[in-house]
Structures are given as structure tokens and as C-alpha cells.
Amino acid sequence: MVNRKAARRYARALFGFAVGQNLVEQVGRELDTVCQALEAMPELALLLRHPLLGRQAKDDLVRVAFGETVSAGMLTFLDLLVENRRADAVPAVRETYAELSDQYQGIVRAEVQTAVPLTNDEVQRLKSLIERTFGKQAVLKALVKPEILGGAKVRVGDLLLDGSLKTRLEVMRDHLKQVRLRAAS
């Protein structure tokens, strides 16, 4: 089980290193590469966590798996995670690192769900609205979810603006149930 608190500490330390070396984007890309490789090779992830495999063998595995694709700094970071039995924290480290990187670069990520695809003009207007609201550059991910029936759901961080037709109908249904209950009393 991944210790999220520890993963955040490692991510903050890695981010501090990346800022100091002016490598924020490169380190982010390398973390993505490592996560993709670990997802594609679950056996490697298991070996890096295996309690009976020695530290040197795990270091060698890290070098063979990632030596050609990531920097020496990332290899050292991965060695540190493996040594401290935190190899399973890489995805959580990547998630926190991405959040820190976005904050540092003045980026806000938003996800919009609509029943039908948005036009380019609608995407640009929504992106502009989010940028004005949050005072940051917006990166918008548009998803088509026919089950919402109409309208839109917009998520920015922990904030959810639900203007979907499905939710409005559910609220109306609940309201009508309450009206019937009061009228019957």
C-alpha cells in the first residue's frame, strides 16, 4: 500500500531538485517514462519491491530498465526510492510532482464533460473563462459523456461545477418528491 504522505515528501524533494537545476519539465517527462514502463512491466515493479532481492540487484535492475531513457539524477532518485522500500510510490510521486509543476508554471488543469463534442470556439471560450477566473493558464481536457444528457460538468482541481441536464433532472425529481410528501401530509 502506497503511503501518500511519504510520496508527497519525495515529490517535493524531487521538485526542489528540479527547480534548482532548471529541469522541471525534463524531470516530469522522466517520471512519466518511468511510470509508463512500470505499468507496462508489472514484473519489474514486483522485483523492485521484492524483500528477498538484494539492494545491488535492484540497483542493477533500475540501471538496465531505465539507464538509457532517464538522467543520472532520476536514476539516483529511483535508487533512493528502492532503497527506502518506496518503489511502489512512483505513480503517487508523479501525481504530486505534476501538481507542483503546474503551480510553479502557473497552470490550472480543467476537465469538461459534455454530452456532445464541443466546438473549437466553445473550447476556447471555456478556456478563456477559466483563465480569467483562476488567473492562470488553463489546460482543458474535453470529454464526451453522453450519459449526462446535456449541459456540462467542469472540474478544476477539487471544484466541480455541475450544470448537466442529468443532475438538474435528479434535483427536480427530488424536489417533486418533497412537494408530494408535504402535500400528502
Phi, psi and omega in degrees: 000135184280130175274103185298324181296316178294318179300321178295321178298313179298318180297317179296320179295316179296320180295318177301317176299313183297319178296314181299329181262001183058046184234027187304310182290318181298314180297321176299316178296320180293322175298319176301316180300314181297315180297317179298319180294318180292327176290322181285333181235075182300336178296322179297315179300320179295317180297321181292339178260352186295126185290337183269350178275128184291163182300317181297319179297320179292320177299318178296319177300317179299316181295317180293317184288322190237354185304329182269348189245344181231165182285167177298324178297320179291322177299318178297318178297316179296320176301318179297315178299315181295315181300322181267016178057044180236022181300330180287351182273356185305312179299321179291324176297315180300317181298311180294320178301317180298320178296314179297319179296317178298315179300314182299321183269001179071040181247138172240132180259136180228148176237130178240132177247129177226160180286331179232157180299142176281148173283164178300322179296317179295319178298315181295319179295317179295318178299316179297318179298316179295318179296318178294320182293316186261350179066027180222162175291130182261138170245117188252131175247116182259127179239142176262120180230090184303334182295345178278354173072316181183176182073208182204154169242129179237126177243125174234106184062235180271355182272127177239121174254111185252100177248030182282149178297322179301312180294319178298320178293322178295319178296317180297317178300313180298320179296316179296324176299317179295320179297315179298319180296319180291321180293326180286338184286000000 
